[in-house]
Amino acid sequence: MNIELQASNIVLARDGMIAIRDARGVRLSCIKGVLWITQDNYVQDFIVGPGQTHTIDYSGLTLVTALEPTTLSVGEPKPSLAARILNSIARRLGSGLLLRPAPL
């Protein structure tokens, strides 16, 4: 997914829609209003109301439609536990190697 937002919130008019591709792991939070979330080739649709969050679990096309005037926020995917552990190990190894004095 490649998305750049200038604001932390997105406001959609009734029937306003955004299309998101390759957004697996992205969190959509409904602040005000009601969202209808549908994913291409996915059997189930989702209705998300104020205070609710939906995490996209599909890498294809996701359509987000406002069923009434709606404010939502889009959060970047959280790295998986394995990715966090590997990043932590890499940081520690990298900094540990840099802090050790060279043998004489």
All heavy atoms as an XYZ file, in Angstrom:
785
protein
N       0.838     -1.172      0.000
C       0.000      0.000      0.000
C       0.878      1.229      0.000
O       1.890      1.282      0.665
C      -0.897      0.010      1.234
C      -1.834      1.184      1.228
S      -2.727      1.373      2.761
C      -1.595      2.425      3.638
N       0.487      2.220     -0.745
C       1.213      3.474     -0.788
C       0.211      4.601     -0.638
O      -0.512      4.909     -1.565
C       1.977      3.594     -2.110
C       2.896      4.793     -2.117
O       2.996      5.509     -1.131
N       3.562      4.998     -3.216
N       0.150      5.186      0.554
C      -0.811      6.252      0.814
C      -0.125      7.331      1.637
O       0.636      7.036      2.548
C      -2.068      5.707      1.539
C      -3.109      6.794      1.704
C      -1.734      5.092      2.860
C      -4.455      6.269      2.203
N      -0.360      8.576      1.259
C       0.159      9.703      2.014
C      -1.006     10.608      2.343
O      -1.755     11.013      1.465
C       1.199     10.464      1.196
C       2.457      9.677      0.968
C       3.497     10.471      0.203
O       3.552     11.694      0.375
O       4.219      9.849     -0.568
N      -1.167     10.918      3.616
C      -2.271     11.768      4.056
C      -1.720     13.058      4.625
O      -0.746     13.056      5.361
C      -3.097     11.045      5.122
C      -3.746      9.732      4.712
C      -4.408      9.088      5.917
C      -4.763      9.973      3.626
N      -2.366     14.170      4.297
C      -1.982     15.453      4.858
C      -2.667     15.697      6.193
O      -2.233     16.517      6.959
C      -2.338     16.574      3.871
C      -1.569     16.480      2.561
C      -0.067     16.563      2.766
O       0.405     17.359      3.550
N       0.684     15.728      2.076
N      -3.755     15.025      6.453
C      -4.491     15.182      7.703
C      -4.691     13.815      8.326
O      -4.662     12.804      7.638
C      -5.837     15.843      7.429
N      -4.900     13.801      9.636
C      -5.077     12.514     10.295
C      -6.484     11.955     10.105
O      -6.707     10.778     10.285
C      -4.763     12.638     11.787
O      -5.598     13.615     12.369
N      -7.435     12.811      9.748
C      -8.813     12.372      9.551
C      -9.259     12.628      8.118
O      -8.807     13.577      7.481
C      -9.759     13.098     10.505
C      -9.481     12.766     11.953
O      -8.929     11.727     12.261
N      -9.850     13.662     12.837
N     -10.170     11.794      7.650
C     -10.775     11.954      6.330
C     -12.265     12.140      6.539
O     -12.885     11.402      7.305
C     -10.530     10.713      5.444
C      -9.042     10.503      5.223
C     -11.269     10.833      4.118
C      -8.701      9.192      4.535
N     -12.835     13.139      5.879
C     -14.265     13.391      5.965
C     -14.898     12.994      4.636
O     -14.445     13.431      3.578
C     -14.553     14.878      6.281
C     -16.053     15.138      6.296
C     -13.919     15.272      7.608
N     -15.930     12.144      4.706
C     -16.654     11.717      3.508
C     -18.105     12.173      3.624
O     -18.734     12.013      4.671
C     -16.625     10.192      3.366
C     -15.282      9.519      3.088
C     -15.438      8.005      3.116
C     -14.728      9.964      1.749
N     -18.629     12.725      2.548
C     -20.050     13.047      2.491
C     -20.833     11.742      2.370
O     -20.265     10.685      2.061
C     -20.334     13.947      1.297
N     -22.138     11.804      2.573
C     -22.972     10.612      2.390
C     -22.743     10.070      0.981
O     -22.705     10.829      0.013
C     -24.450     10.974      2.571
C     -25.346      9.774      2.442
C     -26.789     10.156      2.769
N     -27.603      8.973      2.776
C     -28.499      8.695      1.824
N     -28.714      9.523      0.832
N     -29.186      7.574      1.904
N     -22.551      8.787      0.863
C     -22.251      8.074     -0.380
C     -20.850      8.372     -0.915
O     -20.504      7.924     -2.004
C     -23.303      8.340     -1.465
C     -24.684      7.835     -1.083
O     -24.754      6.802     -0.384
O     -25.682      8.474     -1.456
N     -20.045      9.119     -0.160
C     -18.648      9.323     -0.557
C     -17.885      8.025     -0.422
O     -18.197      7.183      0.427
N     -16.884      7.836     -1.265
C     -16.180      6.555     -1.279
C     -14.696      6.762     -1.491
O     -14.286      7.689     -2.200
C     -16.732      5.666     -2.389
C     -16.088      4.297     -2.428
S     -16.805      3.175     -3.673
C     -16.664      4.098     -5.166
N     -13.895      5.895     -0.876
C     -12.478      5.815     -1.183
C     -12.160      4.373     -1.557
O     -12.769      3.432     -1.042
C     -11.576      6.294     -0.020
C     -11.842      5.518      1.265
C     -11.736      7.781      0.210
C     -10.896      5.861      2.398
N     -11.249      4.213     -2.482
C     -10.787      2.890     -2.910
C      -9.350      2.734     -2.428
O      -8.524      3.620     -2.636
C     -10.869      2.755     -4.420
N      -9.071      1.608     -1.791
C      -7.738      1.342     -1.256
C      -7.272     -0.004     -1.813
O      -7.987     -0.991     -1.741
C      -7.762      1.286      0.282
C      -8.408      2.546      0.862
C      -6.364      1.114      0.835
C      -8.659      2.463      2.352
N      -6.077     -0.026     -2.353
C      -5.507     -1.279     -2.879
C      -4.315     -1.717     -2.030
O      -3.565     -0.904     -1.528
C      -5.030     -1.082     -4.319
C      -6.125     -0.967     -5.306
C      -5.564     -1.094     -6.736
N      -6.623     -0.905     -7.686
C      -7.462     -1.858     -8.065
N      -7.342     -3.068     -7.591
N      -8.408     -1.597     -8.939
N      -4.169     -3.023     -1.934
C      -3.017     -3.617     -1.246
C      -2.816     -3.018      0.143
O      -1.739     -2.557      0.476
C      -1.754     -3.455     -2.094
C      -1.901     -4.094     -3.455
O      -2.584     -5.137     -3.542
O      -1.371     -3.560     -4.439
N      -3.864     -3.053      0.943
C      -3.846     -2.392      2.252
C      -3.958     -3.366      3.416
O      -4.404     -2.993      4.488
C      -4.976     -1.374      2.309
N      -3.527     -4.577      3.207
C      -3.619     -5.571      4.278
C      -2.959     -5.029      5.551
O      -1.840     -4.549      5.521
C      -2.942     -6.865      3.855
C      -2.965     -7.907      4.944
C      -2.295     -9.199      4.519
N      -3.207    -10.250      4.921
C      -3.493    -11.300      4.206
N      -2.944    -11.471      3.048
N      -4.324    -12.196      4.652
N      -3.702     -5.076      6.661
C      -3.177     -4.614      7.938
C      -3.522     -3.165      8.276
O      -3.333     -2.742      9.402
N      -4.047     -2.410      7.312
C      -4.412     -1.015      7.566
C      -5.654     -0.974      8.447
O      -6.593     -1.736      8.253
C      -4.647     -0.261      6.236
C      -5.312      1.083      6.470
C      -3.332     -0.086      5.497
N      -5.651     -0.067      9.429
C      -6.777      0.079     10.343
C      -7.633      1.272      9.943
O      -7.134      2.377      9.780
C      -6.272      0.272     11.772
C      -5.611     -0.954     12.343
C      -5.056     -0.729     13.740
N      -4.394      0.543     13.951
C      -3.147      0.820     13.611
N      -2.419     -0.089     13.007
N      -2.619      1.994     13.868
N      -8.923      1.048      9.800
C      -9.888      2.109      9.518
C     -10.705      2.322     10.784
O     -11.341      1.390     11.273
C     -10.806      1.702      8.367
C     -10.120      1.347      7.046
C     -11.127      0.774      6.070
C      -9.441      2.570      6.466
N     -10.677      3.528     11.316
C     -11.411      3.839     12.539
C     -12.489      4.857     12.215
O     -12.204      5.913     11.653
C     -10.471      4.414     13.600
O      -9.470      3.480     13.921
N     -13.718      4.541     12.572
C     -14.850      5.436     12.349
C     -14.969      6.359     13.561
O     -15.178      5.902     14.684
C     -16.134      4.637     12.143
S     -17.557      5.672     11.775
N     -14.828      7.636     13.320
C     -14.926      8.619     14.394
C     -16.363      9.102     14.534
O     -16.890      9.229     15.630
C     -13.969      9.797     14.130
C     -12.539      9.263     14.114
C     -14.152     10.904     15.165
C     -11.521     10.194     13.544
N     -16.986      9.353     13.399
C     -18.368      9.834     13.369
C     -19.013      9.310     12.097
O     -18.370      9.224     11.066
C     -18.357     11.368     13.363
C     -19.716     12.020     13.278
C     -19.570     13.530     13.283
C     -20.190     14.063     12.014
N     -20.117     15.498     11.897
N     -20.284      8.930     12.154
C     -20.975      8.421     10.977
C     -20.955      6.908     10.912
O     -20.733      6.223     11.911
N     -21.156      6.372      9.695
C     -21.191      4.920      9.497
C     -20.491      4.590      8.178
O     -20.762      5.201      7.142
C     -22.646      4.385      9.457
C     -22.661      2.884      9.225
C     -23.379      4.719     10.751
N     -19.611      3.590      8.224
C     -18.875      3.132      7.037
C     -19.369      1.760      6.599
O     -19.671      0.908      7.427
C     -17.381      3.018      7.352
C     -16.631      4.292      7.682
C     -15.246      3.958      8.208
C     -16.545      5.175      6.452
N     -19.381      1.581      5.288
C     -19.626      0.263      4.702
C     -18.329     -0.126      4.013
O     -17.845      0.563      3.127
C     -20.771      0.343      3.704
C     -21.011     -0.914      2.913
C     -20.716     -2.186      3.261
C     -21.608     -0.987      1.620
N     -21.100     -3.063      2.273
C     -21.652     -2.340      1.246
C     -22.118     -0.042      0.738
C     -22.172     -2.767      0.029
C     -22.628     -0.473     -0.461
C     -22.655     -1.820     -0.808
N     -17.738     -1.223      4.437
C     -16.449     -1.673      3.901
C     -16.665     -2.977      3.166
O     -17.172     -3.946      3.718
C     -15.417     -1.854      5.034
C     -15.236     -0.524      5.785
C     -14.096     -2.356      4.476
C     -14.456     -0.654      7.072
N     -16.265     -2.984      1.889
C     -16.384     -4.199      1.079
C     -15.052     -4.460      0.383
O     -14.371     -3.535     -0.041
C     -17.555     -4.089      0.072
O     -17.700     -5.329     -0.611
C     -17.336     -2.981     -0.937
N     -14.701     -5.731      0.299
C     -13.432     -6.141     -0.301
C     -13.704     -7.020     -1.506
O     -14.567     -7.906     -1.449
C     -12.579     -6.869      0.741
C     -12.267     -6.001      1.931
C     -11.611     -6.739      3.083
O     -11.067     -6.108      3.925
N     -11.672     -8.044      3.141
N     -12.983     -6.765     -2.577
C     -13.126     -7.518     -3.816
C     -12.919     -9.009     -3.564
O     -11.984     -9.410     -2.875
C     -12.090     -6.993     -4.821
C     -12.354     -7.480     -6.227
O     -13.523     -7.726     -6.565
O     -11.379     -7.598     -7.006
N     -13.826     -9.838     -4.104
C     -13.764    -11.300     -3.973
C     -13.833    -11.774     -2.526
O     -13.298    -12.818     -2.181
C     -12.496    -11.853     -4.631
C     -12.508    -11.644     -6.121
O     -13.533    -11.771     -6.765
N     -11.361    -11.294     -6.671
N     -14.468    -10.994     -1.670
C     -14.604    -11.335     -0.260
C     -16.089    -11.503      0.026
O     -16.895    -10.665     -0.362
C     -14.005    -10.205      0.589
C     -13.508    -10.618      1.948
C     -12.226    -11.142      2.110
C     -14.297    -10.469      3.069
C     -11.750    -11.501      3.356
C     -13.831    -10.830      4.328
C     -12.559    -11.347      4.459
O     -12.091    -11.711      5.697
N     -16.492    -12.552      0.693
C     -17.897    -12.870      0.902
C     -18.576    -11.888      1.859
O     -19.712    -11.494      1.662
C     -18.053    -14.313      1.435
C     -19.496    -14.637      1.735
C     -17.473    -15.302      0.440
N     -17.883    -11.465      2.897
C     -18.484    -10.663      3.953
C     -18.165     -9.178      3.786
O     -17.031     -8.807      3.489
C     -17.958    -11.148      5.301
C     -18.565    -10.460      6.489
C     -18.035    -11.036      7.797
O     -17.132    -11.860      7.797
N     -18.590    -10.605      8.899
N     -19.174     -8.313      3.985
C     -18.986     -6.874      4.067
C     -19.019     -6.482      5.540
O     -19.443     -7.253      6.392
C     -20.090     -6.119      3.319
C     -19.968     -6.257      1.799
O     -18.962     -6.821      1.329
O     -20.881     -5.817      1.106
N     -18.573     -5.259      5.839
C     -18.502     -4.814      7.226
C     -19.156     -3.444      7.359
O     -18.939     -2.560      6.530
C     -17.038     -4.730      7.690
C     -16.309     -6.038      7.568
C     -15.592     -6.340      6.417
C     -16.358     -6.981      8.583
C     -14.932     -7.547      6.280
C     -15.698     -8.194      8.459
C     -14.992     -8.481      7.302
N     -19.933     -3.269      8.398
C     -20.503     -1.978      8.754
C     -19.780     -1.534     10.028
O     -19.748     -2.264     11.019
C     -22.029     -2.072      9.007
C     -22.756     -2.605      7.776
C     -22.576     -0.717      9.445
C     -22.704     -1.712      6.557
N     -19.200     -0.337      9.985
C     -18.410      0.163     11.100
C     -19.000      1.494     11.548
O     -19.135      2.417     10.746
C     -16.928      0.333     10.682
C     -16.094      0.861     11.826
C     -16.363     -0.996     10.178
N     -19.366      1.572     12.827
C     -19.965      2.778     13.381
C     -18.996      3.557     14.250
O     -17.830      3.176     14.397
N     -19.464      4.644     14.838
C     -18.610      5.495     15.668
C     -17.919      4.708     16.777
O     -18.535      3.901     17.462
C     -19.591      6.517     16.259
C     -20.780      6.488     15.356
C     -20.854      5.101     14.806
N     -16.624      4.935     16.907
C     -15.843      4.259     17.939
C     -15.375      2.869     17.560
O     -14.627      2.246     18.300
N     -15.774      2.373     16.389
C     -15.370      1.032     15.966
C     -14.209      1.116     14.974
O     -14.033      2.112     14.278
C     -16.542      0.302     15.321
C     -17.685      0.034     16.278
C     -18.828     -0.681     15.598
O     -19.162     -0.429     14.452
N     -19.454     -1.595     16.335
N     -13.452      0.036     14.929
C     -12.290     -0.058     14.047
C     -12.365     -1.346     13.249
O     -12.843     -2.363     13.749
C     -10.990     -0.042     14.884
O     -10.926      1.173     15.615
C      -9.755     -0.147     14.006
N     -11.907     -1.288     12.013
C     -11.820     -2.480     11.173
C     -10.415     -2.546     10.587
O      -9.905     -1.547     10.066
C     -12.843     -2.426     10.039
C     -12.709     -3.573      9.083
N     -13.132     -4.845      9.395
C     -12.163     -3.637      7.848
C     -12.860     -5.648      8.366
N     -12.275     -4.935      7.426
N      -9.788     -3.705     10.676
C      -8.477     -3.912     10.070
C      -8.656     -4.695      8.782
O      -9.251     -5.770      8.777
C      -7.539     -4.676     11.030
O      -7.409     -3.919     12.237
C      -6.162     -4.866     10.406
N      -8.149     -4.139      7.695
C      -8.261     -4.786      6.384
C      -7.367     -6.020      6.383
O      -6.185     -5.940      6.688
C      -7.867     -3.813      5.256
C      -8.821     -2.621      5.251
C      -7.861     -4.523      3.902
C      -8.413     -1.500      4.305
N      -7.939     -7.167      6.055
C      -7.172     -8.417      6.069
C      -7.041     -9.002      4.669
O      -6.888    -10.202      4.507
C      -7.798     -9.426      7.033
C      -9.225     -9.786      6.661
O      -9.764     -9.199      5.715
O      -9.794    -10.663      7.327
N      -7.081     -8.145      3.677
C      -7.089     -8.575      2.285
C      -6.156     -7.671      1.491
O      -6.092     -6.469      1.727
C      -8.536     -8.469      1.768
C      -8.735     -8.858      0.329
C      -8.628    -10.178     -0.073
C      -9.047     -7.903     -0.621
C      -8.827    -10.540     -1.385
C      -9.248     -8.260     -1.944
C      -9.133     -9.580     -2.321
O      -9.326     -9.934     -3.624
N      -5.425     -8.237      0.544
C      -4.455     -7.454     -0.217
C      -5.009     -6.863     -1.508
O      -4.332     -6.100     -2.163
C      -3.234     -8.321     -0.546
O      -2.553     -8.635      0.632
N      -6.227     -7.201     -1.879
C      -6.798     -6.677     -3.119
C      -7.453     -5.320     -2.925
O      -7.060     -4.526     -2.072
N      -8.494     -5.065     -3.680
C      -9.213     -3.796     -3.648
C     -10.209     -3.771     -2.490
O     -11.002     -4.701     -2.315
C      -9.962     -3.585     -4.965
C     -10.875     -2.361     -5.045
C     -10.060     -1.075     -4.925
C     -11.673     -2.387     -6.334
N     -10.181     -2.695     -1.709
C     -11.141     -2.461     -0.638
C     -11.849     -1.152     -0.916
O     -11.193     -0.143     -1.190
C     -10.435     -2.397      0.741
O      -9.789     -3.642      0.993
C     -11.425     -2.107      1.847
N     -13.177     -1.163     -0.868
C     -13.972      0.050     -1.049
C     -14.567      0.442      0.290
O     -15.139     -0.389      0.995
C     -15.087     -0.170     -2.072
C     -14.642     -0.558     -3.484
C     -15.860     -0.826     -4.361
C     -13.758      0.519     -4.090
N     -14.440      1.716      0.626
C     -14.967      2.255      1.874
C     -15.981      3.329      1.501
O     -15.624      4.326      0.873
C     -13.842      2.851      2.741
C     -14.391      3.400      4.049
C     -12.750      1.819      2.989
N     -17.250      3.121      1.866
C     -18.336      4.033      1.512
C     -18.981      4.575      2.782
O     -19.231      3.825      3.721
C     -19.400      3.289      0.668
O     -18.760      2.710     -0.465
C     -20.486      4.239      0.189
N     -19.264      5.878      2.777
C     -19.951      6.511      3.899
C     -21.456      6.368      3.707
O     -21.996      6.778      2.677
C     -19.568      7.979      3.984
N     -22.139      5.768      4.666
C     -23.587      5.625      4.585
C     -24.304      6.887      5.069
O     -25.508      7.031      4.882
C     -24.047      4.413      5.387
C     -23.494      3.069      4.896
C     -23.999      1.937      5.779
C     -23.872      2.825      3.442
N     -23.551      7.773      5.693
C     -24.019      9.092      6.119
C     -22.748      9.939      6.234
O     -21.650      9.397      6.112
C     -24.772      8.998      7.451
C     -23.955      8.426      8.580
C     -24.770      8.223      9.851
O     -25.767      7.485      9.801
O     -24.391      8.806     10.886
N     -22.834     11.250      6.436
C     -21.599     12.027      6.595
C     -20.714     11.388      7.669
O     -21.174     11.110      8.776
C     -22.110     13.411      7.011
C     -23.481     13.487      6.419
C     -24.031     12.084      6.522
N     -19.475     11.128      7.307
C     -18.609     10.305      8.154
C     -17.207     10.879      8.245
O     -16.667     11.390      7.268
C     -18.531      8.871      7.586
O     -19.848      8.315      7.546
C     -17.650      7.967      8.430
N     -16.627     10.761      9.432
C     -15.221     11.086      9.644
C     -14.510      9.808     10.052
O     -14.971      9.085     10.941
C     -15.058     12.140     10.764
O     -15.812     13.304     10.421
C     -13.603     12.527     10.938
N     -13.400      9.507      9.374
C     -12.639      8.301      9.689
C     -11.165      8.606      9.737
O     -10.721      9.630      9.195
C     -12.913      7.197      8.673
C     -12.352      7.399      7.269
C     -11.675      6.130      6.804
C     -13.467      7.776      6.314
N     -10.432      7.751     10.376
C      -8.974      7.851     10.351
C      -8.416      6.558      9.778
O      -9.016      5.496      9.900
C      -8.402      8.137     11.743
O      -8.583      7.033     12.590
N      -7.271      6.678      9.135
C      -6.606      5.540      8.505
C      -5.271      5.353      9.203
O      -4.461      6.282      9.263
C      -6.392      5.782      6.993
C      -5.684      4.594      6.352
C      -7.716      6.079      6.297
N      -5.058      4.168      9.765
C      -3.810      3.882     10.464
C      -2.957      2.903      9.692
O      -3.468      1.954      9.109
N      -1.676      3.150      9.696
C      -0.739      2.253      9.027
C      -0.758      0.881      9.685
O      -1.056      0.761     10.867
C       0.678      2.833      9.105
C       0.878      4.032      8.199
C       0.798      3.679      6.728
O       1.255      2.598      6.328
O       0.259      4.503      5.973
N      -0.417     -0.141      8.920
C      -0.398     -1.490      9.491
C       0.637     -1.612     10.601
O       1.683     -0.990     10.543
C      -0.015     -2.389      8.319
C       0.060     -1.546      7.120
C      -0.039     -0.111      7.538
N       0.305     -2.404     11.600
C       1.271     -2.707     12.644
C       2.180     -3.817     12.119
O       1.706     -4.765     11.503
C       0.565     -3.207     13.902
C      -0.202     -2.149     14.638
C      -0.789     -2.749     15.902
C      -1.555     -1.713     16.667
N      -2.160     -2.287     17.875
N       3.487     -3.718     12.374
C       4.358     -4.819     11.961
C       4.015     -6.076     12.751
O       3.590     -5.993     13.897
C       5.762     -4.324     12.296
C       5.626     -3.027     12.996
C       4.192     -2.634     13.010
N       4.196     -7.218     12.133
C       3.922     -8.484     12.807
C       4.894     -8.671     13.975
O       5.944     -8.024     14.048
C       4.073     -9.648     11.829
O       5.438     -9.781     11.459
N       4.542     -9.568     14.875
C       5.410     -9.854     16.012
C       6.778    -10.312     15.535
O       7.804     -9.870     16.045
C       4.763    -10.914     16.910
C       5.605    -11.363     18.111
C       5.912    -10.183     19.015
C       4.886    -12.464     18.871
N       6.813    -11.174     14.534
C       8.093    -11.665     14.009
C       8.930    -10.511     13.462
O      10.135    -10.440     13.706
C       7.851    -12.704     12.917
N       8.290     -9.578     12.733
C       9.017     -8.436     12.176
C       9.560     -7.551     13.297
O      10.692     -7.060     13.218
C       8.117     -7.635     11.249
N       8.768     -7.347     14.358
C       9.226     -6.519     15.489
C      10.424     -7.167     16.181
O      11.389     -6.495     16.559
C       8.091     -6.271     16.464
C       7.017     -5.361     15.903
C       6.046     -4.896     16.968
N       5.518     -5.969     17.776
C       4.283     -6.432     17.725
N       3.413     -5.907     16.905
N       3.891     -7.418     18.497
N      10.370     -8.498     16.357
C      11.481     -9.206     17.011
C      12.742     -9.121     16.156
O      13.825     -8.807     16.663
C      11.098    -10.680     17.295
C      10.035    -10.733     18.388
C      12.325    -11.509     17.682
C       9.406    -12.098     18.581
N      12.602     -9.366     14.858
C      13.769     -9.290     13.980
C      14.352     -7.880     13.935
O      15.575     -7.710     13.946
C      13.394     -9.755     12.568
C      13.137    -11.258     12.423
C      12.637    -11.578     11.015
C      14.402    -12.048     12.727
N      13.494     -6.864     13.889
C      13.986     -5.481     13.894
C      14.722     -5.174     15.195
O      15.760     -4.512     15.190
C      12.831     -4.490     13.692
C      12.353     -4.478     12.272
O      13.076     -4.835     11.357
N      11.117     -4.061     12.072
N      14.187     -5.658     16.310
C      14.827     -5.437     17.596
C      16.205     -6.105     17.646
O      17.182     -5.512     18.087
C      13.933     -5.978     18.708
O      14.574     -5.851     19.953
N      16.275     -7.332     17.173
C      17.550     -8.060     17.147
C      18.544     -7.344     16.242
O      19.704     -7.155     16.608
C      17.344     -9.522     16.697
C      16.588    -10.289     17.780
C      18.678    -10.192     16.382
C      16.102    -11.667     17.339
N      18.085     -6.913     15.077
C      18.975     -6.223     14.135
C      19.513     -4.931     14.744
O      20.704     -4.622     14.610
C      18.234     -5.930     12.834
N      18.639     -4.180     15.424
C      19.099     -2.930     16.067
C      20.133     -3.220     17.148
O      21.152     -2.535     17.253
C      17.915     -2.179     16.669
C      17.126     -1.365     15.671
C      16.181     -0.382     16.359
N      15.326     -0.998     17.365
C      14.153     -1.565     17.121
N      13.672     -1.581     15.894
N      13.447     -2.098     18.097
N      19.853     -4.259     17.941
C      20.788     -4.576     19.030
C      22.117     -5.089     18.490
O      23.172     -4.726     19.001
C      20.169     -5.592     19.967
C      19.067     -4.987     20.788
C      18.433     -5.954     21.717
N      17.311     -5.309     22.386
C      16.632     -5.855     23.325
N      16.931     -7.080     23.742
N      15.638     -5.213     23.878
N      22.080     -5.927     17.484
C      23.325     -6.420     16.899
C      24.099     -5.285     16.252
O      25.316     -5.181     16.413
C      23.047     -7.509     15.876
C      22.634     -8.869     16.426
C      22.295     -9.816     15.296
C      23.741     -9.450     17.290
N      23.392     -4.452     15.525
C      24.055     -3.331     14.848
C      24.676     -2.375     15.834
O      25.846     -2.008     15.712
N      23.942     -1.979     16.852
C      24.489     -1.033     17.825
C      25.552     -1.710     18.683
O      26.548     -1.099     19.043
C      23.375     -0.443     18.693
O      22.762     -1.451     19.452
N      25.365     -3.001     19.008
C      26.350     -3.725     19.797
C      27.669     -3.848     19.065
O      28.731     -3.706     19.654
N      27.603     -4.091     17.782
C      28.823     -4.202     16.989
C      29.525     -2.859     16.894
O      30.747     -2.785     16.909
C      28.506     -4.733     15.590
C      27.997     -6.178     15.535
C      27.571     -6.529     14.117
C      29.064     -7.136     16.017
N      28.773     -1.794     16.795
C      29.365     -0.468     16.679
C      29.974     -0.002     17.993
O      30.944      0.743     18.001
C      28.309      0.552     16.225
C      27.778      0.355     14.811
C      26.649      1.334     14.553
C      28.896      0.537     13.809
N      29.446     -0.447     19.135
C      29.930      0.038     20.428
C      31.132     -0.745     20.944
O      31.813     -0.283     21.834
C      28.784     -0.040     21.458
C      27.604      0.878     21.182
C      26.508      0.646     22.227
C      28.035      2.332     21.210
N      31.387     -1.906     20.394
C      32.523     -2.705     20.861
C      33.828     -2.126     20.315
O      33.947     -1.853     19.124
C      32.396     -4.146     20.396
C      31.293     -4.887     21.068
C      31.279     -6.324     20.650
N      30.078     -6.953     21.158
C      29.543     -8.011     20.660
N      30.093     -8.616     19.616
N      28.460     -8.516     21.186
N      34.796     -1.988     21.181
C      36.102     -1.502     20.678
C      36.773     -2.582     19.828
O      36.589     -3.762     20.048
C      36.902     -1.215     21.949
C      36.231     -2.003     23.027
C      34.799     -2.197     22.600
N      37.540     -2.143     18.880
C      38.262     -3.079     18.011
C      39.376     -3.730     18.832
O      39.988     -3.091     19.665
C      38.840     -2.338     16.806
N      39.617     -5.039     18.587
C      40.700     -5.712     19.312
C      42.046     -5.118     18.938
O      42.258     -4.700     17.807
C      40.588     -7.175     18.881
C      39.665     -7.210     17.716
C      38.912     -5.916     17.688
N      42.962     -5.083     19.924
C      44.296     -4.538     19.684
C      45.245     -5.584     19.227
O      45.292     -6.672     19.475
C      44.826     -3.864     20.934
C      43.996     -2.669     21.399
C      44.562     -2.160     22.718
C      44.056     -1.563     20.378
